[in-house]
Amino acid sequence: MRSRSLPLCLVALSLLALSCKGTEPDTHLSGHVIVAGPNSPPGPIPVLLYTSDPFSKGSAPVMITPATGSGSELSFEFPTSISHGDYYLVAWLDVGLDGQMDKGDYVGWYKGDTTAAGAPVAAVVHKNQDADLTVTIKVSVAP
């Protein structure tokens, strides 16, 4: 008589493997960077992903992805490993390579709001667990 333990063991292992596979769909946080003005950037514009206000002292991005393309409309996409939650997005090409958002840099952030004094105001991007999210960031050369 043939043992039933091998087929049962294989079925159990198959079920275990299926149950370990994530049931969440692969979702994307992506978008477009629109460059204002007549000059095209000299290369891809990095899009920085933050979990806290990017304009607060000591804030650092948790991930960076390039916005690429040609002309005034570039595209970007973060990996599907970005989980649901609240984020902040800044597009910044540091032309002067000095680590400061200053004259000549290409800079923009989601919604692009500023205070009355002209300081940038961060806006939350909320990514739902089961949905793709596409945003637009307008970038211009800092005066």
C-alpha positions as CSV (number, residue, x, y, z in Angstrom):
1,M,0.0,0.0,0.0
2,R,1.3,3.4,-1.0
3,S,1.9,6.0,1.7
4,R,-0.3,9.1,1.6
5,S,2.2,11.2,3.6
6,L,4.2,12.4,0.6
7,P,1.3,13.8,-1.4
8,L,-0.2,15.3,1.7
9,C,3.2,16.8,2.6
10,L,3.5,18.3,-0.9
11,V,0.0,19.8,-0.7
12,A,0.8,21.3,2.7
13,L,4.0,22.8,1.4
14,S,2.1,24.3,-1.6
15,L,-0.5,25.8,0.6
16,L,2.1,27.2,2.9
17,A,4.0,28.8,0.0
18,L,0.8,30.4,-1.3
19,S,-0.1,31.7,2.1
20,C,3.3,33.3,2.5
21,K,3.0,35.2,-0.8
22,G,1.8,38.7,-0.2
23,T,-1.9,39.4,-1.0
24,E,-1.3,43.1,-1.5
25,P,-1.2,44.2,-5.1
26,D,1.9,45.9,-6.4
27,T,1.1,49.6,-6.3
28,H,3.2,52.5,-7.5
29,L,4.0,56.1,-6.4
30,S,4.9,57.9,-9.6
31,G,4.4,61.1,-11.4
32,H,5.6,63.9,-13.6
33,V,8.1,66.7,-13.1
34,I,7.1,69.7,-15.2
35,V,10.0,72.1,-15.8
36,A,9.0,75.7,-16.1
37,G,11.0,78.1,-18.2
38,P,12.9,78.0,-21.5
39,N,16.0,76.0,-20.2
40,S,16.0,72.2,-20.0
41,P,17.8,70.7,-17.0
42,P,21.3,69.5,-17.7
43,G,20.3,65.9,-16.6
44,P,17.8,63.9,-14.7
45,I,16.1,65.6,-11.8
46,P,16.2,63.6,-8.6
47,V,12.9,63.2,-6.8
48,L,13.4,62.8,-3.0
49,L,10.9,61.0,-0.8
50,Y,10.6,62.0,2.8
51,T,8.6,60.7,5.7
52,S,8.7,64.1,7.6
53,D,8.7,67.7,6.5
54,P,11.6,68.0,4.0
55,F,12.2,71.7,4.9
56,S,12.7,71.1,8.6
57,K,16.3,71.2,9.9
58,G,18.1,67.8,9.7
59,S,15.4,66.2,7.5
60,A,16.8,63.5,5.1
61,P,15.1,61.6,2.3
62,V,14.4,57.9,2.8
63,M,14.6,57.2,-1.0
64,I,15.6,59.0,-4.2
65,T,14.6,58.2,-7.8
66,P,15.4,60.1,-11.0
67,A,12.8,61.9,-13.1
68,T,13.9,61.3,-16.7
69,G,12.6,62.1,-20.1
70,S,13.1,64.9,-22.6
71,G,11.8,68.4,-22.9
72,S,9.8,70.0,-20.1
73,E,8.0,66.9,-18.9
74,L,9.9,64.2,-17.0
75,S,8.6,61.0,-15.4
76,F,9.5,59.2,-12.2
77,E,8.4,56.1,-10.4
78,F,9.4,54.8,-6.9
79,P,9.7,51.0,-6.4
80,T,6.6,49.1,-5.3
81,S,8.2,48.5,-1.9
82,I,6.9,52.0,-0.9
83,S,4.1,51.1,1.5
84,H,1.0,53.0,2.2
85,G,1.3,56.1,4.3
86,D,2.1,59.8,4.2
87,Y,5.1,61.2,2.3
88,Y,6.6,64.4,1.1
89,L,8.1,64.8,-2.4
90,V,10.7,67.3,-3.5
91,A,12.3,67.5,-7.0
92,W,15.8,69.0,-6.8
93,L,18.7,69.2,-9.1
94,D,21.6,70.7,-7.2
95,V,23.3,72.4,-10.2
96,G,25.9,74.1,-7.9
97,L,26.7,70.8,-6.1
98,D,26.8,72.6,-2.8
99,G,24.1,70.8,-1.0
100,Q,21.9,73.9,-0.7
101,M,18.7,74.8,-2.6
102,D,20.0,78.0,-4.1
103,K,20.4,80.1,-7.2
104,G,20.5,78.1,-10.4
105,D,19.2,74.9,-8.9
106,Y,16.1,73.2,-10.3
107,V,13.6,73.0,-7.4
108,G,10.0,72.0,-6.9
109,W,7.9,70.2,-4.3
110,Y,4.4,68.6,-4.3
111,K,1.8,71.4,-4.5
112,G,4.5,74.1,-4.5
113,D,3.0,76.2,-1.7
114,T,4.9,78.9,0.1
115,T,4.5,81.1,3.1
116,A,3.9,84.9,2.7
117,A,7.7,85.3,3.1
118,G,8.3,82.9,0.3
119,A,9.5,79.9,2.4
120,P,8.5,76.5,1.0
121,V,5.5,74.7,2.7
122,A,5.5,70.9,2.5
123,A,2.3,69.2,1.5
124,V,1.5,65.6,2.3
125,V,1.1,62.9,-0.4
126,H,-1.0,60.1,0.9
127,K,-0.5,56.7,-0.7
128,N,-3.3,54.2,-0.1
129,Q,-2.4,50.5,0.4
130,D,-4.2,49.2,-2.7
131,A,-4.0,52.0,-5.2
132,D,-1.5,53.6,-7.6
133,L,-0.8,57.2,-6.9
134,T,0.4,59.7,-9.6
135,V,1.4,63.2,-8.7
136,T,2.8,66.3,-10.5
137,I,5.6,68.5,-9.3
138,K,6.3,71.8,-11.0
139,V,10.0,72.7,-11.0
140,S,11.7,76.0,-11.8
141,V,15.2,77.4,-11.7
142,A,15.8,79.2,-8.3
143,P,16.4,82.9,-8.8
